[in-house]
Structures are given as C-alpha cells and as structure tokens.
C-alpha cells in the first residue's frame, strides 16, 4: 500500500474513541514492540490513547518484581537490557488489569500459552477490541492444524490480524532498518495495525493473507533448526543454501496444502523468504541447533542454558507439523521437516539432515 493512500484511508476509519493498546507478553520481542508502539501512539494523539499497557509474567529479579523494575527504570532488565522503554509503557503483572478497556490487543507470547491467556480474559475484553498475533507457531488438535490467530479469534470472538517478518529483536531495538508484514482479513483493521507499527526503520507492508503470513512465520523456525545443524556440522554455504531452498519449498507446499487460499506472492514478502534468510543466519533456533551439534547436549538443556528464559519454538513446531503430516500420511513428501523432527525427537544423528 502506498504511503499516500494510508493517511487517506485511515481518515475514513472513524472511531468514536481513541484506540487503547495492550501488549500480552513482555519478553525480548514483546519489549521491542512495546518500544515501537509507545513511540507511535505519541505521534498520533488524535487516534491513540497515550498509555501502552504491557502484561508481564511476574518474576523476581534480585529481590524486586520485574513489573516494578520496568515501571521504575523503564527497562526490561531481563529480556531487553540496556534499551530504554518510553515512559508511556506501563507494566501490569495481572492480565485482566492489563487488557481493561483495550481496543487493540497485541499477542506476543509463546504459542503454547495462548489458549490459557484467552481463557483468562474471555468475557472481560472491550467488545470493540481487535487483536494481532506476533506469535510464530501452530496449534495441533485431533481435528488437525489450527492457526494461532484462529485460536484467538475463536476464543475471543474478534478480528485477528498477524505480523511476521525478518526481525531479530536486538537489531530492531537498535533501530537498524528492517521490514515486516501485516496479514489482515479486514482492510480497515490492517491499516490501523500498519500505522501502529510502521516507523522509519521498521517498515510495514499490509497484505490480505493472514494464513500465508502466519504459516511463514511458524514454519521458518523448523528450517532454521536445519540450518543451525548444518552450521554445527561445518557443511558450508552451499549445503546451507540447499537446505534453505528445500525448506522454503516445503513451507510453500505445506501452507498451500492446508490453507488453499494462501497467496504465492506472500512468500516474497518480509514474512517469507526474508524471514527464512534472517532466521537461518541469526536467531535463537539456528543458534541452539548449532550448539546441539557442537556440545551434544539436548535441545531442552540448551534452551535453558542459552535463551535466558525465552522459548525455543522451532523444535516444538517441528513436532506439531510432524503430527499433522503423520495423520495425513504425508511425511515422505516433506523430507526436510521429517528429518528435523527425527533429529529432535527420535534420536537421529544431526548428519541425517542432508539425507533427504
């Protein structure tokens, strides 16, 4: 969408009251997003309430509550140290208090905790609220695959968009130029999210493809595990490039198989090929997979040692994807996804990653 059209279209999104923002999550990426959003609501005082609430899963840091530290020091000392958060970011340790009166809910928590969060706030959110998911993962049940945005939508009965992209949190916090993609179902809501997140260094494209944007964000972490294994094995750039290509191909095939309306062009947005590249050369999944080869330690142990309380999403997503493929009898059609699962959960050697 052209920038000139954004202001025009937004002027037609008439709202009786100012939008009030709440972030559900306060980890590394959540804290970076809080910084961006808090700066942007101050730029558009006619549209947004100046206070940005952030739900914090309470932890004790050197005898003080993390939420208290954030509100006093304006810094998330555990998950985003040495980055100042704007004064209008207010940490809340109680989820119900955080979401009170909010019209824009930003979900940025590990995907295994989404259902529990929705259960807590169901019936207590603003009837005009909309949500956006920054969560990279999928939900698996007996009925098959469900998108995290659908889990939120079904539980809270509201419109849900998604934001994914080639975004390593520490680099975004340092305001190094990058892009991200908002996937929307309702264009007016998509435009609101675009304005809320877009900055001179964090450029947001908005497209009508929630399913494609979200699946790219989830599946690329499985590819990143494969890339990290290749790095640990010292197989070199040619092998890594092949793994990335095969991985992107399986991402596209899986996405279109389970969500037929996914658009091909989505894989050329920031949420697609760009995010695959960035995650396969940086990011926690690649880092931990490389350490798995170099140390021989388990993924669970390395998650605890290397991620400072953050969650490793790639291994869990590999398991969830494998459950779906096994249910459908399609494992043989996705050799890279299947090998990542086998290495993570079935005791296969990391070198099996190239036996496709």
C-alpha positions as CSV (number, residue, x, y, z in Angstrom):
1,X,0.0,0.0,0.0
2,X,1.3,3.4,-0.9
3,X,2.1,5.6,2.0
4,X,0.0,8.4,0.4
5,X,-3.1,6.2,0.5
6,X,-2.6,5.2,4.1
7,X,-3.4,8.6,5.6
8,X,-6.4,9.0,3.3
9,X,-7.8,5.6,4.2
10,X,-7.2,5.9,7.8
11,X,-9.0,9.2,7.9
12,X,-12.1,7.2,6.8
13,X,-11.7,4.8,9.7
14,X,-13.9,6.8,12.0
15,X,-13.6,5.8,15.6
16,X,-15.7,7.3,18.4
17,X,-12.9,6.9,21.0
18,X,-9.2,6.7,20.9
19,X,-7.7,3.3,20.4
20,X,-6.1,1.9,23.6
21,X,-3.2,-0.6,23.2
22,X,-2.3,-3.6,25.4
23,X,0.6,-6.0,24.8
24,X,0.0,-9.5,26.0
25,X,3.6,-10.5,26.6
26,X,6.8,-8.8,27.6
27,X,9.7,-11.0,26.5
28,X,12.5,-9.9,24.2
29,X,10.4,-9.3,21.1
30,X,7.4,-8.1,23.1
31,X,9.5,-5.4,24.8
32,X,10.9,-4.2,21.4
33,X,7.4,-4.0,20.1
34,X,6.3,-2.1,23.2
35,X,9.0,0.5,22.4
36,X,7.8,0.9,18.8
37,X,4.2,1.1,19.7
38,X,4.7,3.5,22.6
39,X,6.6,5.9,20.3
40,X,3.9,5.7,17.6
41,X,0.9,6.3,19.8
42,X,2.6,9.6,20.9
43,X,2.9,10.6,17.2
44,X,-0.8,10.1,16.6
45,X,-2.6,11.5,19.7
46,X,-5.9,12.0,17.9
47,X,-6.2,8.3,17.2
48,X,-4.4,6.5,20.1
49,X,-4.5,6.8,23.9
50,X,-1.0,7.7,25.1
51,X,-0.7,4.8,27.6
52,X,0.5,1.4,26.4
53,X,-0.1,-1.4,28.8
54,X,2.2,-4.4,28.8
55,X,1.3,-7.6,30.6
56,X,4.3,-9.0,32.4
57,X,4.6,-12.6,33.6
58,X,5.9,-11.7,37.1
59,X,9.4,-12.7,38.0
60,X,11.7,-11.8,40.8
61,X,15.0,-10.1,39.7
62,X,17.5,-9.5,42.6
63,X,14.6,-9.3,45.1
64,X,12.4,-7.0,43.1
65,X,9.4,-7.7,40.9
66,X,10.1,-7.4,37.2
67,X,7.0,-5.3,36.6
68,X,8.1,-2.8,39.3
69,X,11.6,-2.6,37.7
70,X,10.1,-1.9,34.3
71,X,7.9,0.9,35.6
72,X,10.6,2.5,37.7
73,X,13.6,2.0,35.5
74,X,11.8,2.0,32.1
75,X,13.9,-1.0,31.0
76,X,13.2,-4.7,30.8
77,X,16.4,-5.7,32.5
78,X,16.0,-9.4,31.9
79,X,14.7,-9.7,28.4
80,X,15.8,-6.4,26.7
81,X,18.6,-5.0,28.8
82,X,20.2,-1.6,28.1
83,X,17.3,-0.5,25.9
84,X,15.1,2.3,27.4
85,X,11.4,1.9,27.0
86,X,9.3,5.0,26.6
87,X,7.7,6.4,29.8
88,X,4.2,5.6,28.5
89,X,4.8,1.9,28.6
90,X,3.2,0.7,31.8
91,X,3.9,-2.9,33.0
92,X,1.0,-4.8,34.6
93,X,1.5,-8.2,36.4
94,X,-2.2,-9.0,36.2
95,X,-3.6,-9.9,32.8
96,X,-7.1,-8.8,33.5
97,X,-5.9,-5.3,34.6
98,X,-3.7,-5.0,31.6
99,X,-6.5,-5.6,29.0
100,X,-9.1,-3.5,30.7
101,X,-10.7,-1.1,28.1
102,X,-8.1,-2.0,25.5
103,X,-9.3,-2.0,21.9
104,X,-6.0,-3.2,20.3
105,X,-4.6,-6.4,21.8
106,X,-1.1,-7.4,20.7
107,X,-0.3,-11.1,21.4
108,X,3.4,-11.8,21.7
109,X,3.8,-14.8,24.0
110,X,4.9,-18.4,23.2
111,X,2.2,-20.1,21.3
112,X,1.7,-22.9,23.8
113,X,0.4,-20.3,26.3
114,X,-2.2,-18.6,24.0
115,X,-5.2,-20.7,24.9
116,X,-4.6,-20.1,28.7
117,X,-4.3,-16.4,28.2
118,X,-7.5,-16.3,26.1
119,X,-9.4,-18.3,28.8
120,X,-8.4,-15.7,31.4
121,X,-9.6,-12.7,29.6
122,X,-12.7,-14.1,27.8
123,X,-15.7,-12.1,28.6
124,X,-13.5,-9.3,30.1
125,X,-12.3,-7.5,26.9
126,X,-13.7,-4.4,25.2
127,X,-16.5,-5.5,22.7
128,X,-14.8,-3.3,20.1
129,X,-11.4,-4.9,20.5
130,X,-9.3,-6.4,17.7
131,X,-6.2,-8.4,18.0
132,X,-2.9,-9.1,16.2
133,X,-0.7,-12.1,16.7
134,X,3.1,-11.8,16.6
135,X,3.3,-15.5,17.6
136,X,5.3,-17.9,15.5
137,X,3.8,-21.4,15.8
138,X,0.7,-23.6,15.1
139,X,-1.8,-25.4,17.2
140,X,-2.5,-29.1,16.7
141,X,-5.5,-31.0,17.8
142,X,-7.3,-34.2,16.8
143,X,-9.1,-32.2,14.2
144,X,-5.8,-31.1,12.6
145,X,-3.9,-27.9,12.3
146,X,-5.2,-24.6,13.5
147,X,-3.5,-21.2,13.2
148,X,-2.8,-19.3,16.4
149,X,-4.8,-16.4,15.0
150,X,-7.8,-18.7,14.7
151,X,-7.3,-19.9,18.3
152,X,-7.5,-16.2,19.4
153,X,-10.4,-15.4,17.1
154,X,-12.5,-18.4,18.2
155,X,-11.9,-17.9,21.9
156,X,-12.4,-14.1,22.0
157,X,-14.7,-13.7,19.0
158,X,-12.8,-10.8,17.4
159,X,-11.0,-10.0,14.2
160,X,-7.4,-11.1,14.4
161,X,-4.5,-10.0,12.1
162,X,-0.9,-11.2,12.2
163,X,2.6,-9.6,12.0
164,X,5.6,-11.5,10.8
165,X,8.9,-10.6,9.3
166,X,12.7,-10.8,9.1
167,X,13.1,-9.3,12.5
168,X,15.9,-10.2,15.0
169,X,14.7,-8.3,18.1
170,X,18.0,-6.9,19.2
171,X,18.6,-5.3,15.8
172,X,15.1,-3.8,15.7
173,X,15.7,-2.4,19.2
174,X,18.9,-0.7,17.9
175,X,16.7,0.8,15.1
176,X,18.5,-0.9,12.3
177,X,16.4,-0.8,9.2
178,X,14.2,-3.8,8.5
179,X,10.7,-4.8,7.2
180,X,7.7,-6.8,8.5
181,X,4.4,-7.9,7.0
182,X,0.9,-7.4,8.5
183,X,-1.6,-10.0,7.2
184,X,-5.2,-8.9,7.6
185,X,-8.7,-10.1,6.8
186,X,-10.3,-6.7,7.4
187,X,-8.5,-3.9,5.5
188,X,-9.6,-1.1,7.9
189,X,-8.1,-3.1,10.8
190,X,-5.0,-3.8,8.7
191,X,-4.5,-0.1,8.2
192,X,-4.7,0.6,11.9
193,X,-2.1,-2.0,12.6
194,X,0.1,-0.7,9.9
195,X,0.1,2.8,11.4
196,X,0.6,1.5,14.9
197,X,3.8,-0.4,13.9
198,X,5.3,1.5,11.0
199,X,8.4,3.6,11.6
200,X,11.3,5.0,9.5
201,X,13.4,1.9,10.5
202,X,10.6,-0.7,10.8
203,X,8.7,-0.6,7.5
204,X,5.3,-2.4,7.5
205,X,3.6,-3.8,4.4
206,X,0.0,-4.8,4.8
207,X,-1.5,-7.7,2.7
208,X,-4.7,-9.6,2.7
209,X,-3.4,-13.1,3.6
210,X,-3.5,-13.9,7.3
211,X,-2.9,-17.6,6.6
212,X,0.1,-17.2,4.4
213,X,1.8,-14.7,6.6
214,X,1.2,-16.7,9.7
215,X,2.3,-20.0,8.3
216,X,5.6,-18.5,7.0
217,X,6.3,-17.2,10.5
218,X,5.8,-20.6,12.1
219,X,7.4,-22.9,9.6
220,X,10.6,-20.9,9.1
221,X,11.7,-21.9,12.6
222,X,11.8,-25.5,11.5
223,X,14.1,-24.5,8.6
224,X,16.3,-22.6,11.0
225,X,16.8,-25.7,13.1
226,X,18.1,-27.5,9.9
227,X,20.3,-24.5,9.1
228,X,21.8,-24.5,12.6
229,X,22.6,-28.2,12.3
230,X,24.4,-27.6,9.0
231,X,26.4,-24.8,10.7
232,X,27.4,-27.1,13.6
233,X,28.4,-29.8,11.2
234,X,30.6,-27.3,9.2
235,X,29.0,-28.4,5.9
236,X,29.5,-24.9,4.4
237,X,27.5,-22.3,2.5
238,X,26.5,-24.5,-0.5
239,X,24.8,-27.0,1.8
240,X,23.1,-24.3,3.8
241,X,21.8,-22.7,0.7
242,X,20.3,-26.0,-0.4
243,X,18.7,-26.5,3.0
244,X,17.2,-23.0,2.8
245,X,15.8,-23.7,-0.7
246,X,14.4,-27.0,0.2
247,X,13.0,-25.6,3.4
248,X,11.3,-22.7,1.6
249,X,9.8,-25.1,-0.9
250,X,8.4,-27.3,1.9
251,X,7.0,-24.2,3.6
252,X,5.1,-23.2,0.5
253,X,3.9,-26.7,-0.2
254,X,2.7,-27.2,3.4
255,X,1.0,-23.9,3.5
256,X,-0.9,-24.3,0.3
257,X,-1.8,-27.9,1.1
258,X,-3.5,-27.0,4.4
259,X,-4.7,-23.4,3.6
260,X,-5.6,-23.4,-0.1
261,X,-6.2,-19.6,-0.3
262,X,-2.5,-18.8,0.6
263,X,-1.1,-16.5,-2.0
264,X,2.2,-17.2,-3.8
265,X,3.3,-13.6,-3.5
266,X,3.3,-13.8,0.3
267,X,6.5,-15.9,0.1
268,X,8.3,-13.0,-1.4
269,X,7.3,-10.6,1.4
270,X,9.4,-10.0,4.5
271,X,7.4,-12.7,6.3
272,X,8.5,-15.2,3.7
273,X,12.0,-15.5,2.1
274,X,13.4,-12.6,4.0
275,X,12.4,-14.1,7.4
276,X,13.8,-17.5,6.3
277,X,17.2,-16.0,5.4
278,X,17.5,-13.9,8.6
279,X,16.4,-16.8,10.9
280,X,18.8,-19.3,9.2
281,X,21.8,-16.9,9.7
282,X,20.8,-15.5,13.1
283,X,18.2,-16.0,15.8
284,X,17.7,-18.4,18.6
285,X,16.7,-21.5,16.6
286,X,19.8,-21.6,14.4
287,X,22.0,-20.8,17.5
288,X,20.7,-23.6,19.6
289,X,20.7,-26.2,16.8
290,X,24.4,-25.4,16.1
291,X,25.1,-25.8,19.8
292,X,23.3,-29.1,19.7
293,X,25.9,-30.4,17.3
294,X,28.9,-28.8,18.9
295,X,28.1,-29.8,22.5
296,X,26.0,-33.0,22.2
297,X,23.6,-31.5,24.7
298,X,19.8,-31.9,24.3
299,X,17.7,-29.1,22.9
300,X,15.8,-28.8,26.2
301,X,19.1,-28.3,28.1
302,X,20.4,-25.8,25.6
303,X,17.2,-23.8,25.8
304,X,17.7,-23.4,29.5
305,X,21.4,-22.5,29.2
306,X,21.3,-20.2,26.2
307,X,18.0,-18.4,25.9
308,X,17.6,-16.6,29.2
309,X,14.1,-17.7,29.8
310,X,13.0,-17.5,26.2
311,X,11.4,-20.4,24.4
312,X,12.8,-22.4,21.5
313,X,9.9,-22.5,19.0
314,X,11.4,-24.5,16.2
315,X,11.6,-27.9,17.8
316,X,8.0,-27.7,19.1
317,X,6.7,-26.5,15.7
318,X,8.6,-29.4,14.1
319,X,6.8,-31.8,16.4
320,X,3.4,-30.2,15.7
321,X,4.0,-30.2,11.9
322,X,5.0,-33.9,12.1
323,X,1.8,-34.8,13.9
324,X,-0.2,-33.3,11.1
325,X,1.9,-34.9,8.3
326,X,1.7,-38.3,10.1
327,X,-2.1,-38.0,10.4
328,X,-2.3,-37.4,6.6
329,X,0.3,-39.9,5.6
330,X,2.5,-37.2,4.0
331,X,5.8,-37.4,5.9
332,X,7.6,-38.7,2.7
333,X,6.5,-35.6,0.8
334,X,8.3,-33.3,3.4
335,X,11.7,-34.9,3.9
336,X,13.3,-31.8,5.5
337,X,10.5,-31.3,8.0
338,X,10.6,-35.0,8.8
339,X,14.3,-35.2,9.3
340,X,14.3,-32.2,11.6
341,X,11.6,-34.0,13.7
342,X,13.6,-37.2,13.7
343,X,16.8,-35.4,14.9
344,X,14.9,-33.5,17.6
345,X,12.7,-36.3,18.9
346,X,13.7,-39.7,17.5
347,X,17.5,-39.7,18.3
348,X,18.7,-39.5,14.7
349,X,22.2,-38.1,14.3
350,X,22.4,-34.4,13.2
351,X,24.2,-35.6,10.0
352,X,20.9,-37.1,8.9
353,X,19.8,-33.6,7.9
354,X,21.3,-34.0,4.4
355,X,19.8,-37.5,3.9
356,X,16.7,-36.2,2.1
